[in-house]
């Protein structure tokens, strides 16, 4: 199984609309990507703080999609890339960081 991490960096000047992301963007993404048979799950996390008390988080939010393989993710995502990427400016003004991961432990 693989995980696709989509990380949204947080800066003092960045904008991230959590309500839009959770209530509109993610239901859209889940409906489109979740239809693929290789889809295994998704999680969304909101950054609360840094390692030092009172500091800002490094990321405003992190989304992790789980799929059987990178190929399955690409097959699910590619047909909907324009729609999903076109929606990004509605909730943030930052460039997301994307990383593919090999899941070694999951419970």
N, C-alpha and C positions, 0 to 999 in steps of 0.2 A: 504494500500500500504506500502511496505517496501523499504528501500534503503540499498544497500550494498556499504559501503565506503571502498575504497582501497587506503590507504595512504602510500606514499613513503617518508620515513624520509630523511631529508637533513642534511649532516654533511660536514665539511670541506674536508674530504677525499672521500666522496661518489661520484659516477658517475651516471648521469641520462641523457640519450640522448633523449631530448624532441622531436626532429624531427622524430626519429625512432618510438617513442611511439605514436605520433599523426598521422603520415603518414602510419605506417605499423601495429603496434601492435593493436591499437584501431580499425581500420577498420576490422581486423581479428576478434577481440573479438565481435564487433557489428554484424558482419555477422553470427557468430556462435550462440551467445546468443540472438540476436534480432529475430531469427527465432521462438523462443518459444512464444506461445500465451500469456503467463503471463508477457512478457517483456513490460515495459511501457516507458522506455527512459533511457538516459545516459547523463552524463555531465563529462567533464574533465576540471580541473583547474590547472594552473601552479602557484606555490608559487612565490610571488614577494618580500616579506619582512616580518620581524617580527613586533611586536607592537611598537618597538622603531625604529625611522627613521635610516636607514642605516644598520640595522641588517638583518641577513639571515633569510629566512623563516624556519619554523619548518619542513615543507614538501616540497619536490621538486615538487610534483604533487599529486592531489587527484582525484580519479575517483569515480563517484557515479552511480551505476546501480539502476534503479527502476523496481521493479517487484510487481505483485499482492501479493505474499507471499514468505516466505523463501523457502518453498517447490518448488515453481515455479523456483526460482533462482537455487536451487540445481539440479532440473531436467534439466535445461538449461545448467548449468555449468559442471556437473559431466562427461558427455560423452566427453567433450572437455578439461578437466582439464590438462591432460598431454601436450597437444599442447600449451595451453595458459601459463601454468606455465613453460614449457620448453623454451618459448620465452623470459621470464623475463631477463635472463643474457645478452640478446642482447641489452637491453636498460638501465639496472641498476645493481649495485652490492649490493644493500640493500635488506633486507627482508621486504616486504610490511606488513603493519598493516591492518587487515581486521576487520570491525565491521558491524554488522547488526543493522539497525535502524528502528523504527516504525515511519513513516512519519505522523506528526501531522498537519502540515500546508504546503501546496504546492500551488503555483499559477502559 
